[in-house]
Amino acid sequence: MTAWDAATAALRALPPEVAHRLTVRALGLGLGPAQAEPDPPALGTRLWDLDFANPVGIAAGFDKDAEAHAAALRMGAGFVEVGTVTPRPQPGNPRPRVFRLAEDEAVINRLGFNSAGAEAMARRLARRDRGAGVVGVNIGINRGSGDATADFESAFRRLALLADYVAVNVSSPNTPGLRALQQPAALDRLLAALQAARAALVAGGARRVPILVKISPDLDADELAQVIGVARGRALDGLIVANTTLARPRELRSAARGEAGGLSGRPLFAPSTALLAETWRLTEGRMPLIGVGGIASGGDAYAKVRAGASLVQLYTALVYQGPGLIARIKRELAAHLAADGFARIADAVGTGAAS
């Protein structure tokens, strides 16, 4: 057992949110393991004029306020998505609001977009080394916002120039009314506003920052088709598939399975991967996808890639397996590519989703 494995085990003895806060603080202070060896060339990929040393990223929710992204990149993550960040600071929902389901390798959270706000994040991101790796920003709305589009625009304008890409979170189950923004008319209005804000920045000489939308795993077939119709109509840069789920599979065993909130981790792997494959088919493989949900091994990551993901993201499995998981997934993923005769990760994307 390494020192970091021991630290992970010790943290699991603490309440989940306390353990998470200590982890982020430690990483923000420069603690944490460093990648021991360079990534295999086969894992490198390029999207949106961005170079990713590997496709294994850290999902939004881990580094909500952009405190630990540099340490996560040093650990070997190919990219980090910070947030979800709201325009104005807010405390989120009352505690307790995070629950481990250890028997199920899962977590339920009802954090409710606890955030230090866009201004605090902007100050941190302004100091980052942009050559250290890709950092995306996941944006949301303040609870009770009377104008969701205005909230998204506010966060976008403040943070877009500091981000390598911006992810629009319209799928968290913990902010009332948010998921309604996945309805076609609402989503189209929102994307039109954000694309107009981006065009204004580009006209001023800024880089064209990619805009992605993170969708819910609870969309039915018709809802998914409608979302993709809007995304294709708006020439969206990409989709993130998928957020946490309100579903509670019958096989859940943990005592906390009845808690309200979004479920993540192992039980989400199969449904989110099926949704990813359907998204790849409906987009005809023409829109970059980020696969997230239940990844805990290189085999899981490879399944997401074959289902249509150009990039993948982790979070919940790190709670149980610690930071060494990133290196293990990359080794196993490279081995899967080699075994199937793929010279690079891009060659494998969607190869299991075509039928």
C-alpha positions in Angstrom: 0.0 0.0 0.0 1.4 3.4 -1.0 1.2 6.5 1.2 -1.6 7.8 -1.0 -3.6 4.6 -0.7 -3.3 4.9 3.1 -4.4 8.5 2.9 -7.4 7.5 0.8 -8.4 4.9 3.3 -8.0 7.3 6.2 -10.1 9.9 4.5 -12.9 7.4 4.0 -13.2 7.3 7.8 -14.3 11.0 7.8 -17.7 12.4 6.7 -17.6 12.6 2.9 -17.8 16.3 2.5 -15.1 16.8 5.2 -12.8 14.3 3.5 -13.4 16.0 0.1 -12.6 19.4 1.5 -9.4 18.2 3.1 -8.3 16.6 -0.2 -8.9 19.7 -2.2 -7.1 21.9 0.4 -4.1 19.5 0.4 -3.9 19.5 -3.4 -4.3 23.3 -3.5 -1.2 23.5 -1.2 0.8 21.6 -3.7 0.6 18.2 -2.0 -0.3 15.0 -3.9 1.5 12.5 -6.1 3.1 13.4 -9.4 3.0 11.4 -12.6 6.0 9.2 -12.7 6.3 8.6 -16.5 5.1 10.2 -19.7 1.9 9.2 -21.3 2.0 6.6 -24.1 1.8 8.5 -27.4 -1.3 6.5 -28.4 -3.3 8.2 -25.7 -2.7 11.7 -27.1 -5.5 13.4 -28.9 -6.4 16.8 -30.3 -9.9 18.5 -30.1 -11.0 22.1 -30.5 -7.4 23.1 -31.3 -6.4 21.8 -27.9 -3.8 19.1 -27.3 -4.7 16.5 -24.6 -1.7 14.3 -23.5 -4.3 11.7 -22.6 -8.1 11.5 -22.6 -8.6 10.8 -18.9 -10.0 13.9 -17.2 -11.4 14.9 -13.8 -15.1 15.7 -13.9 -16.8 18.8 -12.6 -17.7 18.6 -8.9 -14.2 17.6 -7.7 -12.6 21.0 -7.9 -15.6 23.3 -7.6 -13.7 26.6 -7.1 -10.5 26.0 -9.2 -8.3 25.3 -6.2 -6.7 22.0 -7.2 -6.6 21.8 -10.9 -2.8 22.2 -11.1 -2.2 19.3 -8.7 -4.7 17.1 -10.6 -2.8 17.8 -13.9 0.5 16.9 -12.1 -1.0 13.6 -11.0 -1.5 12.8 -14.7 -5.0 13.8 -15.6 -5.3 14.8 -19.3 -7.6 17.7 -18.4 -9.6 19.0 -15.5 -13.1 20.5 -15.5 -13.6 22.9 -12.6 -17.0 24.0 -11.2 -19.9 23.9 -11.3 -19.5 27.7 -10.6 -22.4 30.1 -10.2 -22.3 33.8 -11.0 -22.7 34.8 -7.4 -21.5 33.0 -4.3 -23.9 30.6 -2.7 -23.7 28.0 0.1 -25.7 25.3 -1.5 -28.1 23.0 0.3 -28.1 22.2 4.0 -25.7 19.5 5.3 -25.5 16.6 5.3 -25.6 16.5 1.6 -23.1 14.0 0.4 -23.4 10.2 1.1 -21.1 7.3 0.4 -22.7 4.1 -0.9 -19.5 2.0 -0.3 -21.1 -1.4 -1.0 -22.2 0.0 -4.4 -19.0 2.0 -5.2 -21.3 5.0 -5.5 -22.1 8.4 -4.0 -25.3 10.4 -3.7 -25.0 14.2 -3.5 -27.4 17.0 -3.2 -24.9 19.8 -2.9 -27.0 22.3 -4.8 -24.2 24.2 -6.6 -22.3 25.4 -3.5 -19.9 27.9 -5.0 -17.5 30.7 -4.2 -18.8 32.4 -7.3 -17.4 33.4 -10.7 -15.3 36.3 -9.4 -13.3 34.1 -7.0 -12.8 31.5 -9.6 -11.6 34.1 -12.1 -9.0 35.3 -9.7 -7.6 31.8 -9.4 -7.7 30.9 -13.0 -6.0 34.2 -14.0 -2.9 32.8 -12.2 -2.8 29.4 -13.8 -0.1 28.1 -16.0 -1.9 27.6 -19.3 0.9 25.4 -20.6 0.4 22.9 -17.8 -2.7 21.3 -19.3 -6.3 21.7 -20.3 -8.8 23.3 -17.9 -12.5 23.5 -18.7 -15.0 25.5 -16.7 -18.4 24.2 -15.8 -21.0 27.0 -15.3 -24.4 27.0 -13.7 -27.1 29.3 -12.2 -27.8 30.6 -8.8 -30.7 29.0 -6.9 -33.9 31.0 -7.4 -32.5 32.9 -10.3 -35.2 34.8 -12.1 -33.3 34.7 -15.4 -31.3 31.5 -16.0 -30.0 32.8 -19.3 -28.6 35.9 -17.7 -26.9 33.9 -15.1 -25.2 31.7 -17.6 -24.2 34.7 -19.7 -22.7 36.4 -16.6 -20.6 33.4 -15.7 -19.6 32.9 -19.3 -18.5 36.4 -19.9 -16.4 36.4 -16.7 -14.7 33.1 -17.2 -14.6 32.2 -20.9 -11.3 34.0 -21.6 -9.7 32.1 -18.7 -11.0 28.6 -19.8 -9.9 26.2 -22.5 -13.6 25.2 -22.9 -16.9 26.0 -21.1 -19.4 23.3 -20.1 -23.0 24.4 -19.6 -24.6 22.5 -16.8 -28.3 22.2 -17.5 -28.6 18.7 -16.0 -27.9 18.8 -12.2 -30.8 17.3 -10.4 -30.2 19.5 -7.3 -31.2 23.0 -8.5 -34.9 23.4 -9.0 -35.9 24.1 -12.6 -32.4 23.6 -14.0 -33.2 20.4 -16.0 -36.1 22.2 -17.7 -33.4 24.1 -19.7 -32.9 20.8 -21.7 -36.3 21.4 -23.3 -35.7 22.4 -27.0 -36.9 26.0 -27.0 -35.2 26.8 -23.7 -31.9 25.1 -24.7 -31.9 26.9 -28.1 -32.4 30.3 -26.5 -29.7 29.6 -24.0 -27.2 28.5 -26.6 -28.0 31.4 -28.9 -27.3 33.8 -26.1 -24.0 32.1 -25.1 -22.9 31.9 -28.8 -23.6 35.6 -29.2 -21.6 36.4 -26.1 -18.7 34.3 -27.5 -19.0 36.0 -30.9 -18.6 39.4 -29.2 -15.4 38.2 -27.4 -14.0 36.8 -30.7 -14.8 40.1 -32.4 -12.6 41.7 -29.8 -9.7 39.4 -30.6 -10.3 36.6 -28.2 -9.9 32.9 -28.9 -13.1 31.1 -29.8 -13.7 29.0 -26.7 -15.6 25.8 -27.3 -19.0 25.5 -25.7 -20.2 22.1 -24.5 -23.5 21.0 -22.8 -23.7 18.5 -20.0 -26.8 16.4 -20.3 -28.8 14.2 -17.9 -28.7 10.4 -17.9 -32.4 10.5 -17.2 -33.5 11.8 -20.7 -35.8 9.4 -22.5 -35.3 8.7 -26.2 -37.5 11.5 -27.4 -35.9 14.0 -25.1 -32.4 13.0 -26.1 -33.3 13.3 -29.8 -34.6 16.8 -29.1 -31.5 17.9 -27.2 -29.3 16.6 -30.0 -31.5 18.3 -32.6 -30.8 21.6 -30.9 -27.1 20.9 -30.4 -26.7 20.0 -34.1 -28.8 23.0 -35.2 -26.6 25.3 -33.1 -23.3 23.6 -34.3 -22.5 22.9 -30.6 -18.9 22.1 -30.0 -19.6 19.0 -27.9 -21.8 17.2 -25.3 -20.8 15.7 -22.0 -22.7 12.4 -21.3 -23.8 12.3 -18.5 -24.5 14.0 -15.2 -25.7 12.2 -12.0 -29.0 10.3 -12.0 -32.2 10.4 -10.0 -32.8 6.7 -10.7 -32.2 4.2 -7.9 -31.4 0.8 -9.4 -33.0 -2.1 -7.4 -29.6 -3.7 -6.8 -28.3 -0.9 -4.6 -27.4 -2.3 -1.2 -26.1 0.6 0.8 -28.1 2.1 3.7 -27.9 5.5 2.1 -29.6 4.5 -1.1 -32.8 6.3 -0.2 -31.1 9.7 0.2 -32.3 12.4 -2.2 -29.9 13.7 -4.7 -27.9 12.7 -7.8 -26.4 9.2 -7.8 -22.9 8.7 -9.3 -20.4 5.9 -9.5 -20.6 2.2 -10.5 -24.4 2.0 -10.9 -24.3 4.8 -13.4 -21.8 3.1 -15.7 -24.2 0.9 -17.8 -27.0 3.4 -18.4 -24.7 6.4 -19.1 -22.6 4.3 -21.5 -25.8 3.2 -23.3 -26.9 6.9 -23.5 -23.4 7.8 -24.8 -23.6 5.2 -27.6 -27.1 6.4 -28.6 -25.8 10.0 -28.6 -22.9 9.1 -30.8 -25.3 7.4 -33.3 -27.7 10.4 -33.3 -24.9 12.8 -33.9 -23.5 10.5 -36.6 -20.1 10.7 -34.9 -19.8 14.3 -36.0 -19.8 15.9 -32.5 -17.1 15.3 -29.9 -18.4 13.6 -26.8 -17.0 13.4 -23.3 -18.1 10.2 -21.5 -18.6 10.3 -17.8 -20.4 8.0 -15.3 -19.1 5.0 -13.3 -15.6 4.7 -14.8 -13.4 2.8 -12.4 -10.9 1.0 -14.7 -9.1 1.2 -18.0 -11.7 -1.3 -19.4 -14.5 1.1 -18.3 -12.7 4.0 -20.0 -12.2 1.9 -23.2 -15.9 1.0 -23.2 -16.8 4.7 -23.1 -14.4 5.4 -26.0 -15.8 2.6 -28.1 -19.3 3.9 -27.3 -18.3 7.3 -28.8 -16.3 9.3 -26.2 -13.3 11.2 -27.5 -12.5 12.0 -23.8 -13.6 10.5 -20.5 -14.0 11.9 -17.0 -13.7 10.4 -13.5 -14.7 11.5 -10.0 -16.5 9.0 -7.8 -14.1 6.1 -8.3 -11.3 8.4 -7.0 -13.1 8.4 -3.7 -12.7 4.7 -3.3 -9.4 4.0 -5.2 -7.4 7.2 -4.7 -5.2 9.2 -7.0 -3.3 6.1 -8.3 -6.4 5.2 -10.3 -5.5 7.8 -13.0 -2.2 6.1 -13.9 -3.8 2.6 -13.7 -6.6 3.6 -16.1 -4.1 5.1 -18.6 -1.9 1.9 -18.6 -4.9 -0.3 -19.0 -6.5 1.9 -21.7 -3.2 1.9 -23.7 -3.1 -1.9 -23.4 -6.7 -2.2 -24.7 -5.8 0.0 -27.7 -2.8 -2.1 -28.5 -4.6 -5.4 -28.2 -7.2 -4.3 -30.7 -4.7 -2.8 -33.1 -5.5 0.9 -32.6 -2.5 3.2 -33.1 -4.2 6.1 -31.3 -7.2 6.8 -29.1 -9.1 8.6 -31.9 -9.1 5.5 -34.0 -11.2 3.6 -31.4 -13.9 6.3 -30.9 -17.3 5.0 -31.7 -16.2 1.6 -32.9 -18.6 -0.2 -30.5 -21.5 2.1 -31.1 -22.2 1.8 -34.8 -24.6 -1.1 -34.7 
